[in-house]
Amino acid sequence: MIARMKILCVIPSRIRSTRLPRKPLLPIQGKPMVQWTYENAARCKWLTGLIVATDDMEIADIIKGIGGKVAMTDPHLPTGSERVAAVAEDFPEMDVIINLQGDEPFIKPSMLEALVAPYLAGDTPEMTTLASPLDMTHSYHEPGAVKVITDLKQNAIYFSRAPIPYFRTETTAPVYHHMGLYAFRRDFLMTYKSLPQTPLEIAESLEQLRVIENGYKIRVCLTKEKTLEINTPEEYERAQKFVYSV
């Protein structure tokens, strides 16, 4: 295992949200959502650095108030990964850059470790992401649950909000619930940010499809652990009673 790998975790956090206005600032059990995300990420022992990328001073003030680091980014950047890339430009010494979305308040250190496990083991995929077993009964047909299917080497074939694959016969095939965490080799992240948005990315509103459409690979790392992403008012209400355990 490579203990000296330098890993920077960037949390892109913006104030604008259509379904949950001012989402990063919403209180969860007495703390703003973005503070939960930052503090839980900080528990991961493999991180060399941790920084919030935002275009909003209210978010910046919360993070600075708990002794955290902030980078102010261009509000016109279209995706979280592009905000992450803008920050990564100032850290050429880093080997791996994590994109941890600010609406993952209950992220566990073990999940971040699973995300970067290939790099820690000496492998050098262009990009990794995290997925867990999909609840086929409740989530397979739910557009809010992003599905991912992989090849036999655990590289992503496709991500979709639609139910994939289509089961024409009564059989089983692995389909996973994608979590919005990514890790990039820093040099590939610099390539990614130069790629224009692609048709499937725009159609599904899933930025990771840009990677696949351009012929690059995303390694899907698996976890059995569950967390609660906050995308809807219903999930926000559930978060008020969510019991977090490391």
Biotite code that builds the C-alpha atoms (Angstrom):
import biotite.structure as struc

atoms = struc.array([
    struc.Atom([0.000, 0.000, 0.000], chain_id="A", res_id=1, res_name="MET", atom_name="CA", element="C"),
    struc.Atom([1.296, 3.455, -0.942], chain_id="A", res_id=2, res_name="ILE", atom_name="CA", element="C"),
    struc.Atom([1.133, 5.440, 2.293], chain_id="A", res_id=3, res_name="ALA", atom_name="CA", element="C"),
    struc.Atom([2.611, 8.656, 0.936], chain_id="A", res_id=4, res_name="ARG", atom_name="CA", element="C"),
    struc.Atom([0.109, 9.246, -1.857], chain_id="A", res_id=5, res_name="MET", atom_name="CA", element="C"),
    struc.Atom([-1.096, 12.848, -1.736], chain_id="A", res_id=6, res_name="LYS", atom_name="CA", element="C"),
    struc.Atom([-4.877, 13.095, -1.853], chain_id="A", res_id=7, res_name="ILE", atom_name="CA", element="C"),
    struc.Atom([-6.836, 16.356, -1.885], chain_id="A", res_id=8, res_name="LEU", atom_name="CA", element="C"),
    struc.Atom([-10.566, 16.265, -1.148], chain_id="A", res_id=9, res_name="CYS", atom_name="CA", element="C"),
    struc.Atom([-12.546, 19.173, -2.593], chain_id="A", res_id=10, res_name="VAL", atom_name="CA", element="C"),
    struc.Atom([-16.167, 19.782, -1.585], chain_id="A", res_id=11, res_name="ILE", atom_name="CA", element="C"),
    struc.Atom([-17.959, 21.855, -4.257], chain_id="A", res_id=12, res_name="PRO", atom_name="CA", element="C"),
    struc.Atom([-20.840, 23.704, -2.617], chain_id="A", res_id=13, res_name="SER", atom_name="CA", element="C"),
    struc.Atom([-23.109, 26.238, -4.256], chain_id="A", res_id=14, res_name="ARG", atom_name="CA", element="C"),
    struc.Atom([-26.023, 28.175, -2.835], chain_id="A", res_id=15, res_name="ILE", atom_name="CA", element="C"),
    struc.Atom([-28.386, 27.687, -5.792], chain_id="A", res_id=16, res_name="ARG", atom_name="CA", element="C"),
    struc.Atom([-30.602, 24.609, -5.780], chain_id="A", res_id=17, res_name="SER", atom_name="CA", element="C"),
    struc.Atom([-33.940, 24.196, -7.525], chain_id="A", res_id=18, res_name="THR", atom_name="CA", element="C"),
    struc.Atom([-35.415, 21.528, -5.240], chain_id="A", res_id=19, res_name="ARG", atom_name="CA", element="C"),
    struc.Atom([-33.945, 22.731, -1.944], chain_id="A", res_id=20, res_name="LEU", atom_name="CA", element="C"),
    struc.Atom([-33.134, 26.460, -1.965], chain_id="A", res_id=21, res_name="PRO", atom_name="CA", element="C"),
    struc.Atom([-29.952, 27.383, -0.056], chain_id="A", res_id=22, res_name="ARG", atom_name="CA", element="C"),
    struc.Atom([-29.333, 23.660, 0.493], chain_id="A", res_id=23, res_name="LYS", atom_name="CA", element="C"),
    struc.Atom([-25.762, 23.808, 1.926], chain_id="A", res_id=24, res_name="PRO", atom_name="CA", element="C"),
    struc.Atom([-26.923, 26.183, 4.654], chain_id="A", res_id=25, res_name="LEU", atom_name="CA", element="C"),
    struc.Atom([-29.961, 24.192, 5.747], chain_id="A", res_id=26, res_name="LEU", atom_name="CA", element="C"),
    struc.Atom([-29.621, 23.008, 9.351], chain_id="A", res_id=27, res_name="PRO", atom_name="CA", element="C"),
    struc.Atom([-29.475, 19.293, 10.062], chain_id="A", res_id=28, res_name="ILE", atom_name="CA", element="C"),
    struc.Atom([-29.778, 18.455, 13.729], chain_id="A", res_id=29, res_name="GLN", atom_name="CA", element="C"),
    struc.Atom([-28.392, 21.885, 14.604], chain_id="A", res_id=30, res_name="GLY", atom_name="CA", element="C"),
    struc.Atom([-25.537, 22.182, 12.069], chain_id="A", res_id=31, res_name="LYS", atom_name="CA", element="C"),
    struc.Atom([-25.503, 23.462, 8.457], chain_id="A", res_id=32, res_name="PRO", atom_name="CA", element="C"),
    struc.Atom([-25.391, 20.665, 5.886], chain_id="A", res_id=33, res_name="MET", atom_name="CA", element="C"),
    struc.Atom([-22.033, 21.741, 4.448], chain_id="A", res_id=34, res_name="VAL", atom_name="CA", element="C"),
    struc.Atom([-20.481, 21.682, 7.926], chain_id="A", res_id=35, res_name="GLN", atom_name="CA", element="C"),
    struc.Atom([-21.598, 18.071, 8.386], chain_id="A", res_id=36, res_name="TRP", atom_name="CA", element="C"),
    struc.Atom([-19.969, 17.134, 5.074], chain_id="A", res_id=37, res_name="THR", atom_name="CA", element="C"),
    struc.Atom([-16.704, 18.892, 5.899], chain_id="A", res_id=38, res_name="TYR", atom_name="CA", element="C"),
    struc.Atom([-16.365, 17.520, 9.423], chain_id="A", res_id=39, res_name="GLU", atom_name="CA", element="C"),
    struc.Atom([-17.132, 13.934, 8.418], chain_id="A", res_id=40, res_name="ASN", atom_name="CA", element="C"),
    struc.Atom([-14.706, 14.059, 5.480], chain_id="A", res_id=41, res_name="ALA", atom_name="CA", element="C"),
    struc.Atom([-12.021, 15.410, 7.816], chain_id="A", res_id=42, res_name="ALA", atom_name="CA", element="C"),
    struc.Atom([-12.147, 12.121, 9.728], chain_id="A", res_id=43, res_name="ARG", atom_name="CA", element="C"),
    struc.Atom([-10.628, 10.238, 6.772], chain_id="A", res_id=44, res_name="CYS", atom_name="CA", element="C"),
    struc.Atom([-6.983, 9.535, 7.631], chain_id="A", res_id=45, res_name="LYS", atom_name="CA", element="C"),
    struc.Atom([-5.875, 9.261, 3.982], chain_id="A", res_id=46, res_name="TRP", atom_name="CA", element="C"),
    struc.Atom([-6.554, 12.884, 3.071], chain_id="A", res_id=47, res_name="LEU", atom_name="CA", element="C"),
    struc.Atom([-3.585, 15.200, 2.622], chain_id="A", res_id=48, res_name="THR", atom_name="CA", element="C"),
    struc.Atom([-5.856, 18.229, 2.320], chain_id="A", res_id=49, res_name="GLY", atom_name="CA", element="C"),
    struc.Atom([-9.536, 19.206, 2.512], chain_id="A", res_id=50, res_name="LEU", atom_name="CA", element="C"),
    struc.Atom([-11.088, 22.330, 1.036], chain_id="A", res_id=51, res_name="ILE", atom_name="CA", element="C"),
    struc.Atom([-14.548, 23.672, 0.184], chain_id="A", res_id=52, res_name="VAL", atom_name="CA", element="C"),
    struc.Atom([-14.988, 25.202, -3.279], chain_id="A", res_id=53, res_name="ALA", atom_name="CA", element="C"),
    struc.Atom([-17.793, 27.746, -3.314], chain_id="A", res_id=54, res_name="THR", atom_name="CA", element="C"),
    struc.Atom([-18.969, 30.972, -4.932], chain_id="A", res_id=55, res_name="ASP", atom_name="CA", element="C"),
    struc.Atom([-20.908, 32.094, -1.865], chain_id="A", res_id=56, res_name="ASP", atom_name="CA", element="C"),
    struc.Atom([-19.566, 34.011, 1.139], chain_id="A", res_id=57, res_name="MET", atom_name="CA", element="C"),
    struc.Atom([-22.168, 32.587, 3.542], chain_id="A", res_id=58, res_name="GLU", atom_name="CA", element="C"),
    struc.Atom([-20.878, 29.079, 2.856], chain_id="A", res_id=59, res_name="ILE", atom_name="CA", element="C"),
    struc.Atom([-17.297, 30.306, 3.073], chain_id="A", res_id=60, res_name="ALA", atom_name="CA", element="C"),
    struc.Atom([-17.933, 31.969, 6.445], chain_id="A", res_id=61, res_name="ASP", atom_name="CA", element="C"),
    struc.Atom([-19.376, 28.752, 7.923], chain_id="A", res_id=62, res_name="ILE", atom_name="CA", element="C"),
    struc.Atom([-16.327, 26.712, 6.908], chain_id="A", res_id=63, res_name="ILE", atom_name="CA", element="C"),
    struc.Atom([-13.862, 29.365, 8.009], chain_id="A", res_id=64, res_name="LYS", atom_name="CA", element="C"),
    struc.Atom([-15.740, 29.587, 11.301], chain_id="A", res_id=65, res_name="GLY", atom_name="CA", element="C"),
    struc.Atom([-14.892, 25.953, 12.091], chain_id="A", res_id=66, res_name="ILE", atom_name="CA", element="C"),
    struc.Atom([-11.264, 26.391, 11.038], chain_id="A", res_id=67, res_name="GLY", atom_name="CA", element="C"),
    struc.Atom([-11.724, 24.899, 7.575], chain_id="A", res_id=68, res_name="GLY", atom_name="CA", element="C"),
    struc.Atom([-10.213, 25.914, 4.246], chain_id="A", res_id=69, res_name="LYS", atom_name="CA", element="C"),
    struc.Atom([-12.141, 27.584, 1.424], chain_id="A", res_id=70, res_name="VAL", atom_name="CA", element="C"),
    struc.Atom([-11.482, 28.401, -2.224], chain_id="A", res_id=71, res_name="ALA", atom_name="CA", element="C"),
    struc.Atom([-13.736, 30.903, -3.999], chain_id="A", res_id=72, res_name="MET", atom_name="CA", element="C"),
    struc.Atom([-14.668, 29.734, -7.497], chain_id="A", res_id=73, res_name="THR", atom_name="CA", element="C"),
    struc.Atom([-16.313, 31.183, -10.591], chain_id="A", res_id=74, res_name="ASP", atom_name="CA", element="C"),
    struc.Atom([-20.129, 31.023, -10.200], chain_id="A", res_id=75, res_name="PRO", atom_name="CA", element="C"),
    struc.Atom([-20.491, 30.296, -13.917], chain_id="A", res_id=76, res_name="HIS", atom_name="CA", element="C"),
    struc.Atom([-18.705, 26.941, -13.842], chain_id="A", res_id=77, res_name="LEU", atom_name="CA", element="C"),
    struc.Atom([-21.349, 24.409, -14.990], chain_id="A", res_id=78, res_name="PRO", atom_name="CA", element="C"),
    struc.Atom([-20.566, 21.369, -12.825], chain_id="A", res_id=79, res_name="THR", atom_name="CA", element="C"),
    struc.Atom([-19.117, 20.390, -9.481], chain_id="A", res_id=80, res_name="GLY", atom_name="CA", element="C"),
    struc.Atom([-16.193, 18.577, -11.091], chain_id="A", res_id=81, res_name="SER", atom_name="CA", element="C"),
    struc.Atom([-15.223, 21.726, -12.972], chain_id="A", res_id=82, res_name="GLU", atom_name="CA", element="C"),
    struc.Atom([-15.226, 23.660, -9.693], chain_id="A", res_id=83, res_name="ARG", atom_name="CA", element="C"),
    struc.Atom([-13.046, 20.926, -8.230], chain_id="A", res_id=84, res_name="VAL", atom_name="CA", element="C"),
    struc.Atom([-10.686, 21.144, -11.216], chain_id="A", res_id=85, res_name="ALA", atom_name="CA", element="C"),
    struc.Atom([-10.394, 24.909, -10.785], chain_id="A", res_id=86, res_name="ALA", atom_name="CA", element="C"),
    struc.Atom([-9.168, 24.349, -7.226], chain_id="A", res_id=87, res_name="VAL", atom_name="CA", element="C"),
    struc.Atom([-6.874, 21.458, -8.198], chain_id="A", res_id=88, res_name="ALA", atom_name="CA", element="C"),
    struc.Atom([-4.962, 23.734, -10.588], chain_id="A", res_id=89, res_name="GLU", atom_name="CA", element="C"),
    struc.Atom([-3.390, 25.343, -7.505], chain_id="A", res_id=90, res_name="ASP", atom_name="CA", element="C"),
    struc.Atom([-2.242, 22.005, -6.085], chain_id="A", res_id=91, res_name="PHE", atom_name="CA", element="C"),
    struc.Atom([0.149, 20.453, -8.640], chain_id="A", res_id=92, res_name="PRO", atom_name="CA", element="C"),
    struc.Atom([1.792, 18.367, -5.920], chain_id="A", res_id=93, res_name="GLU", atom_name="CA", element="C"),
    struc.Atom([-1.349, 16.256, -5.418], chain_id="A", res_id=94, res_name="MET", atom_name="CA", element="C"),
    struc.Atom([-1.657, 12.787, -6.954], chain_id="A", res_id=95, res_name="ASP", atom_name="CA", element="C"),
    struc.Atom([-5.415, 12.265, -6.533], chain_id="A", res_id=96, res_name="VAL", atom_name="CA", element="C"),
    struc.Atom([-8.294, 14.724, -6.291], chain_id="A", res_id=97, res_name="ILE", atom_name="CA", element="C"),
    struc.Atom([-11.609, 13.748, -4.674], chain_id="A", res_id=98, res_name="ILE", atom_name="CA", element="C"),
    struc.Atom([-14.873, 15.421, -5.618], chain_id="A", res_id=99, res_name="ASN", atom_name="CA", element="C"),
    struc.Atom([-17.179, 15.105, -2.591], chain_id="A", res_id=100, res_name="LEU", atom_name="CA", element="C"),
    struc.Atom([-20.514, 16.813, -3.137], chain_id="A", res_id=101, res_name="GLN", atom_name="CA", element="C"),
    struc.Atom([-21.667, 19.105, -0.346], chain_id="A", res_id=102, res_name="GLY", atom_name="CA", element="C"),
    struc.Atom([-25.018, 17.305, -0.084], chain_id="A", res_id=103, res_name="ASP", atom_name="CA", element="C"),
    struc.Atom([-23.361, 14.180, 1.386], chain_id="A", res_id=104, res_name="GLU", atom_name="CA", element="C"),
    struc.Atom([-23.544, 15.232, 5.056], chain_id="A", res_id=105, res_name="PRO", atom_name="CA", element="C"),
    struc.Atom([-23.354, 11.669, 6.371], chain_id="A", res_id=106, res_name="PHE", atom_name="CA", element="C"),
    struc.Atom([-20.335, 10.529, 4.379], chain_id="A", res_id=107, res_name="ILE", atom_name="CA", element="C"),
    struc.Atom([-18.205, 8.000, 6.262], chain_id="A", res_id=108, res_name="LYS", atom_name="CA", element="C"),
    struc.Atom([-14.401, 7.935, 6.269], chain_id="A", res_id=109, res_name="PRO", atom_name="CA", element="C"),
    struc.Atom([-14.585, 4.286, 5.200], chain_id="A", res_id=110, res_name="SER", atom_name="CA", element="C"),
    struc.Atom([-16.482, 5.319, 2.059], chain_id="A", res_id=111, res_name="MET", atom_name="CA", element="C"),
    struc.Atom([-13.761, 7.775, 1.080], chain_id="A", res_id=112, res_name="LEU", atom_name="CA", element="C"),
    struc.Atom([-11.179, 5.075, 1.729], chain_id="A", res_id=113, res_name="GLU", atom_name="CA", element="C"),
    struc.Atom([-13.083, 2.678, -0.563], chain_id="A", res_id=114, res_name="ALA", atom_name="CA", element="C"),
    struc.Atom([-13.171, 5.390, -3.224], chain_id="A", res_id=115, res_name="LEU", atom_name="CA", element="C"),
    struc.Atom([-9.379, 5.785, -3.272], chain_id="A", res_id=116, res_name="VAL", atom_name="CA", element="C"),
    struc.Atom([-8.533, 2.135, -2.520], chain_id="A", res_id=117, res_name="ALA", atom_name="CA", element="C"),
    struc.Atom([-7.273, 1.418, -6.087], chain_id="A", res_id=118, res_name="PRO", atom_name="CA", element="C"),
    struc.Atom([-4.798, 4.310, -5.856], chain_id="A", res_id=119, res_name="TYR", atom_name="CA", element="C"),
    struc.Atom([-3.655, 3.287, -2.379], chain_id="A", res_id=120, res_name="LEU", atom_name="CA", element="C"),
    struc.Atom([-3.043, -0.209, -3.746], chain_id="A", res_id=121, res_name="ALA", atom_name="CA", element="C"),
    struc.Atom([-0.773, 1.142, -6.471], chain_id="A", res_id=122, res_name="GLY", atom_name="CA", element="C"),
    struc.Atom([-3.244, 1.166, -9.369], chain_id="A", res_id=123, res_name="ASP", atom_name="CA", element="C"),
    struc.Atom([-3.725, 4.323, -11.449], chain_id="A", res_id=124, res_name="THR", atom_name="CA", element="C"),
    struc.Atom([-7.254, 4.456, -12.918], chain_id="A", res_id=125, res_name="PRO", atom_name="CA", element="C"),
    struc.Atom([-8.188, 7.702, -14.609], chain_id="A", res_id=126, res_name="GLU", atom_name="CA", element="C"),
    struc.Atom([-11.141, 8.038, -12.295], chain_id="A", res_id=127, res_name="MET", atom_name="CA", element="C"),
    struc.Atom([-13.063, 6.135, -9.625], chain_id="A", res_id=128, res_name="THR", atom_name="CA", element="C"),
    struc.Atom([-16.546, 6.426, -8.176], chain_id="A", res_id=129, res_name="THR", atom_name="CA", element="C"),
    struc.Atom([-18.566, 4.725, -5.464], chain_id="A", res_id=130, res_name="LEU", atom_name="CA", element="C"),
    struc.Atom([-21.681, 2.549, -5.633], chain_id="A", res_id=131, res_name="ALA", atom_name="CA", element="C"),
    struc.Atom([-23.721, 0.322, -3.345], chain_id="A", res_id=132, res_name="SER", atom_name="CA", element="C"),
    struc.Atom([-26.275, -2.458, -3.914], chain_id="A", res_id=133, res_name="PRO", atom_name="CA", element="C"),
    struc.Atom([-29.460, -1.069, -5.469], chain_id="A", res_id=134, res_name="LEU", atom_name="CA", element="C"),
    struc.Atom([-32.800, -1.532, -3.760], chain_id="A", res_id=135, res_name="ASP", atom_name="CA", element="C"),
    struc.Atom([-34.525, -3.109, -6.750], chain_id="A", res_id=136, res_name="MET", atom_name="CA", element="C"),
    struc.Atom([-37.959, -2.894, -5.144], chain_id="A", res_id=137, res_name="THR", atom_name="CA", element="C"),
    struc.Atom([-37.998, 0.810, -4.341], chain_id="A", res_id=138, res_name="HIS", atom_name="CA", element="C"),
    struc.Atom([-35.209, 2.465, -6.344], chain_id="A", res_id=139, res_name="SER", atom_name="CA", element="C"),
    struc.Atom([-34.978, 0.697, -9.710], chain_id="A", res_id=140, res_name="TYR", atom_name="CA", element="C"),
    struc.Atom([-37.713, 2.853, -11.295], chain_id="A", res_id=141, res_name="HIS", atom_name="CA", element="C"),
    struc.Atom([-36.907, 6.012, -9.301], chain_id="A", res_id=142, res_name="GLU", atom_name="CA", element="C"),
    struc.Atom([-35.254, 8.770, -11.438], chain_id="A", res_id=143, res_name="PRO", atom_name="CA", element="C"),
    struc.Atom([-33.665, 10.259, -8.327], chain_id="A", res_id=144, res_name="GLY", atom_name="CA", element="C"),
    struc.Atom([-31.669, 7.060, -7.804], chain_id="A", res_id=145, res_name="ALA", atom_name="CA", element="C"),
    struc.Atom([-28.855, 6.998, -10.359], chain_id="A", res_id=146, res_name="VAL", atom_name="CA", element="C"),
    struc.Atom([-28.098, 3.481, -11.574], chain_id="A", res_id=147, res_name="LYS", atom_name="CA", element="C"),
    struc.Atom([-24.728, 2.246, -12.829], chain_id="A", res_id=148, res_name="VAL", atom_name="CA", element="C"),
    struc.Atom([-23.875, -0.976, -14.630], chain_id="A", res_id=149, res_name="ILE", atom_name="CA", element="C"),
    struc.Atom([-20.312, -2.207, -15.099], chain_id="A", res_id=150, res_name="THR", atom_name="CA", element="C"),
    struc.Atom([-18.202, -4.492, -17.230], chain_id="A", res_id=151, res_name="ASP", atom_name="CA", element="C"),
    struc.Atom([-16.549, -7.603, -15.787], chain_id="A", res_id=152, res_name="LEU", atom_name="CA", element="C"),
    struc.Atom([-13.538, -5.537, -14.678], chain_id="A", res_id=153, res_name="LYS", atom_name="CA", element="C"),
    struc.Atom([-15.755, -3.217, -12.621], chain_id="A", res_id=154, res_name="GLN", atom_name="CA", element="C"),
    struc.Atom([-15.481, -0.296, -15.043], chain_id="A", res_id=155, res_name="ASN", atom_name="CA", element="C"),
    struc.Atom([-18.668, 1.674, -15.640], chain_id="A", res_id=156, res_name="ALA", atom_name="CA", element="C"),
    struc.Atom([-20.560, 0.921, -18.849], chain_id="A", res_id=157, res_name="ILE", atom_name="CA", element="C"),
    struc.Atom([-23.341, 3.447, -18.280], chain_id="A", res_id=158, res_name="TYR", atom_name="CA", element="C"),
    struc.Atom([-25.002, 5.633, -15.650], chain_id="A", res_id=159, res_name="PHE", atom_name="CA", element="C"),
    struc.Atom([-28.690, 6.460, -15.916], chain_id="A", res_id=160, res_name="SER", atom_name="CA", element="C"),
    struc.Atom([-31.694, 7.814, -14.081], chain_id="A", res_id=161, res_name="ARG", atom_name="CA", element="C"),
    struc.Atom([-33.739, 5.285, -16.053], chain_id="A", res_id=162, res_name="ALA", atom_name="CA", element="C"),
    struc.Atom([-34.100, 1.630, -14.956], chain_id="A", res_id=163, res_name="PRO", atom_name="CA", element="C"),
    struc.Atom([-31.085, -0.158, -16.464], chain_id="A", res_id=164, res_name="ILE", atom_name="CA", element="C"),
    struc.Atom([-30.587, -2.813, -17.648], chain_id="A", res_id=165, res_name="PRO", atom_name="CA", element="C"),
    struc.Atom([-33.923, -3.779, -19.150], chain_id="A", res_id=166, res_name="TYR", atom_name="CA", element="C"),
    struc.Atom([-34.688, -7.296, -17.931], chain_id="A", res_id=167, res_name="PHE", atom_name="CA", element="C"),
    struc.Atom([-36.250, -9.002, -20.933], chain_id="A", res_id=168, res_name="ARG", atom_name="CA", element="C"),
    struc.Atom([-35.951, -12.422, -19.288], chain_id="A", res_id=169, res_name="THR", atom_name="CA", element="C"),
    struc.Atom([-36.225, -13.543, -15.671], chain_id="A", res_id=170, res_name="GLU", atom_name="CA", element="C"),
    struc.Atom([-32.606, -13.379, -14.635], chain_id="A", res_id=171, res_name="THR", atom_name="CA", element="C"),
    struc.Atom([-30.303, -11.433, -12.369], chain_id="A", res_id=172, res_name="THR", atom_name="CA", element="C"),
    struc.Atom([-27.563, -9.000, -13.348], chain_id="A", res_id=173, res_name="ALA", atom_name="CA", element="C"),
    struc.Atom([-25.571, -6.615, -11.177], chain_id="A", res_id=174, res_name="PRO", atom_name="CA", element="C"),
    struc.Atom([-26.951, -3.081, -11.073], chain_id="A", res_id=175, res_name="VAL", atom_name="CA", element="C"),
    struc.Atom([-25.734, -0.610, -8.484], chain_id="A", res_id=176, res_name="TYR", atom_name="CA", element="C"),
    struc.Atom([-26.923, 2.571, -6.822], chain_id="A", res_id=177, res_name="HIS", atom_name="CA", element="C"),
    struc.Atom([-24.416, 5.254, -7.774], chain_id="A", res_id=178, res_name="HIS", atom_name="CA", element="C"),
    struc.Atom([-23.188, 7.646, -5.105], chain_id="A", res_id=179, res_name="MET", atom_name="CA", element="C"),
    struc.Atom([-22.026, 11.083, -6.228], chain_id="A", res_id=180, res_name="GLY", atom_name="CA", element="C"),
    struc.Atom([-18.403, 10.746, -5.155], chain_id="A", res_id=181, res_name="LEU", atom_name="CA", element="C"),
    struc.Atom([-15.480, 10.772, -7.562], chain_id="A", res_id=182, res_name="TYR", atom_name="CA", element="C"),
    struc.Atom([-11.718, 10.517, -7.371], chain_id="A", res_id=183, res_name="ALA", atom_name="CA", element="C"),
    struc.Atom([-9.508, 11.578, -10.272], chain_id="A", res_id=184, res_name="PHE", atom_name="CA", element="C"),
    struc.Atom([-5.883, 11.157, -11.108], chain_id="A", res_id=185, res_name="ARG", atom_name="CA", element="C"),
    struc.Atom([-4.943, 14.810, -11.056], chain_id="A", res_id=186, res_name="ARG", atom_name="CA", element="C"),
    struc.Atom([-3.557, 14.777, -14.601], chain_id="A", res_id=187, res_name="ASP", atom_name="CA", element="C"),
    struc.Atom([-6.824, 13.271, -15.882], chain_id="A", res_id=188, res_name="PHE", atom_name="CA", element="C"),
    struc.Atom([-8.893, 15.872, -14.020], chain_id="A", res_id=189, res_name="LEU", atom_name="CA", element="C"),
    struc.Atom([-6.988, 18.542, -15.940], chain_id="A", res_id=190, res_name="MET", atom_name="CA", element="C"),
    struc.Atom([-7.959, 16.715, -19.148], chain_id="A", res_id=191, res_name="THR", atom_name="CA", element="C"),
    struc.Atom([-11.568, 16.344, -18.036], chain_id="A", res_id=192, res_name="TYR", atom_name="CA", element="C"),
    struc.Atom([-12.058, 20.050, -17.448], chain_id="A", res_id=193, res_name="LYS", atom_name="CA", element="C"),
    struc.Atom([-11.074, 20.786, -21.036], chain_id="A", res_id=194, res_name="SER", atom_name="CA", element="C"),
    struc.Atom([-13.680, 18.436, -22.502], chain_id="A", res_id=195, res_name="LEU", atom_name="CA", element="C"),
    struc.Atom([-16.920, 20.035, -23.699], chain_id="A", res_id=196, res_name="PRO", atom_name="CA", element="C"),
    struc.Atom([-20.218, 18.782, -22.316], chain_id="A", res_id=197, res_name="GLN", atom_name="CA", element="C"),
    struc.Atom([-21.543, 15.778, -24.221], chain_id="A", res_id=198, res_name="THR", atom_name="CA", element="C"),
    struc.Atom([-25.030, 14.803, -25.497], chain_id="A", res_id=199, res_name="PRO", atom_name="CA", element="C"),
    struc.Atom([-25.734, 12.021, -22.990], chain_id="A", res_id=200, res_name="LEU", atom_name="CA", element="C"),
    struc.Atom([-24.346, 14.102, -20.128], chain_id="A", res_id=201, res_name="GLU", atom_name="CA", element="C"),
    struc.Atom([-26.777, 16.876, -21.010], chain_id="A", res_id=202, res_name="ILE", atom_name="CA", element="C"),
    struc.Atom([-29.690, 14.494, -21.582], chain_id="A", res_id=203, res_name="ALA", atom_name="CA", element="C"),
    struc.Atom([-29.319, 12.710, -18.224], chain_id="A", res_id=204, res_name="GLU", atom_name="CA", element="C"),
    struc.Atom([-27.819, 15.671, -16.339], chain_id="A", res_id=205, res_name="SER", atom_name="CA", element="C"),
    struc.Atom([-25.013, 13.360, -15.172], chain_id="A", res_id=206, res_name="LEU", atom_name="CA", element="C"),
    struc.Atom([-21.556, 14.887, -15.560], chain_id="A", res_id=207, res_name="GLU", atom_name="CA", element="C"),
    struc.Atom([-19.737, 11.533, -15.300], chain_id="A", res_id=208, res_name="GLN", atom_name="CA", element="C"),
    struc.Atom([-21.157, 10.480, -18.676], chain_id="A", res_id=209, res_name="LEU", atom_name="CA", element="C"),
    struc.Atom([-18.769, 12.963, -20.296], chain_id="A", res_id=210, res_name="ARG", atom_name="CA", element="C"),
    struc.Atom([-15.929, 10.654, -19.304], chain_id="A", res_id=211, res_name="VAL", atom_name="CA", element="C"),
    struc.Atom([-17.482, 7.559, -20.882], chain_id="A", res_id=212, res_name="ILE", atom_name="CA", element="C"),
    struc.Atom([-18.605, 9.395, -24.017], chain_id="A", res_id=213, res_name="GLU", atom_name="CA", element="C"),
    struc.Atom([-15.019, 10.473, -24.602], chain_id="A", res_id=214, res_name="ASN", atom_name="CA", element="C"),
    struc.Atom([-13.728, 6.908, -24.318], chain_id="A", res_id=215, res_name="GLY", atom_name="CA", element="C"),
    struc.Atom([-12.195, 7.080, -20.825], chain_id="A", res_id=216, res_name="TYR", atom_name="CA", element="C"),
    struc.Atom([-12.887, 4.617, -18.006], chain_id="A", res_id=217, res_name="LYS", atom_name="CA", element="C"),
    struc.Atom([-14.385, 5.014, -14.547], chain_id="A", res_id=218, res_name="ILE", atom_name="CA", element="C"),
    struc.Atom([-13.608, 2.309, -11.990], chain_id="A", res_id=219, res_name="ARG", atom_name="CA", element="C"),
    struc.Atom([-16.645, 1.595, -9.821], chain_id="A", res_id=220, res_name="VAL", atom_name="CA", element="C"),
    struc.Atom([-15.676, 0.874, -6.212], chain_id="A", res_id=221, res_name="CYS", atom_name="CA", element="C"),
    struc.Atom([-18.281, -0.904, -4.123], chain_id="A", res_id=222, res_name="LEU", atom_name="CA", element="C"),
    struc.Atom([-19.460, -0.370, -0.578], chain_id="A", res_id=223, res_name="THR", atom_name="CA", element="C"),
    struc.Atom([-22.200, -2.121, 1.373], chain_id="A", res_id=224, res_name="LYS", atom_name="CA", element="C"),
    struc.Atom([-22.612, 0.840, 3.682], chain_id="A", res_id=225, res_name="GLU", atom_name="CA", element="C"),
    struc.Atom([-25.562, 3.166, 3.345], chain_id="A", res_id=226, res_name="LYS", atom_name="CA", element="C"),
    struc.Atom([-25.775, 6.905, 3.743], chain_id="A", res_id=227, res_name="THR", atom_name="CA", element="C"),
    struc.Atom([-28.427, 9.533, 3.111], chain_id="A", res_id=228, res_name="LEU", atom_name="CA", element="C"),
    struc.Atom([-27.969, 11.960, 0.231], chain_id="A", res_id=229, res_name="GLU", atom_name="CA", element="C"),
    struc.Atom([-30.002, 15.154, 0.496], chain_id="A", res_id=230, res_name="ILE", atom_name="CA", element="C"),
    struc.Atom([-31.690, 15.994, -2.804], chain_id="A", res_id=231, res_name="ASN", atom_name="CA", element="C"),
    struc.Atom([-35.380, 16.393, -1.944], chain_id="A", res_id=232, res_name="THR", atom_name="CA", element="C"),
    struc.Atom([-37.486, 17.932, 0.838], chain_id="A", res_id=233, res_name="PRO", atom_name="CA", element="C"),
    struc.Atom([-38.415, 14.398, 1.925], chain_id="A", res_id=234, res_name="GLU", atom_name="CA", element="C"),
    struc.Atom([-34.764, 13.390, 2.301], chain_id="A", res_id=235, res_name="GLU", atom_name="CA", element="C"),
    struc.Atom([-34.084, 16.595, 4.202], chain_id="A", res_id=236, res_name="TYR", atom_name="CA", element="C"),
    struc.Atom([-36.840, 15.725, 6.674], chain_id="A", res_id=237, res_name="GLU", atom_name="CA", element="C"),
    struc.Atom([-35.400, 12.222, 7.089], chain_id="A", res_id=238, res_name="ARG", atom_name="CA", element="C"),
    struc.Atom([-31.990, 13.738, 7.811], chain_id="A", res_id=239, res_name="ALA", atom_name="CA", element="C"),
    struc.Atom([-33.332, 15.362, 10.988], chain_id="A", res_id=240, res_name="GLN", atom_name="CA", element="C"),
    struc.Atom([-33.686, 11.898, 12.543], chain_id="A", res_id=241, res_name="LYS", atom_name="CA", element="C"),
    struc.Atom([-30.816, 10.135, 10.759], chain_id="A", res_id=242, res_name="PHE", atom_name="CA", element="C"),
    struc.Atom([-28.426, 8.411, 13.156], chain_id="A", res_id=243, res_name="VAL", atom_name="CA", element="C"),
    struc.Atom([-24.845, 8.847, 11.948], chain_id="A", res_id=244, res_name="TYR", atom_name="CA", element="C"),
    struc.Atom([-22.238, 6.261, 12.894], chain_id="A", res_id=245, res_name="SER", atom_name="CA", element="C"),
    struc.Atom([-18.640, 6.127, 11.686], chain_id="A", res_id=246, res_name="VAL", atom_name="CA", element="C"),
])
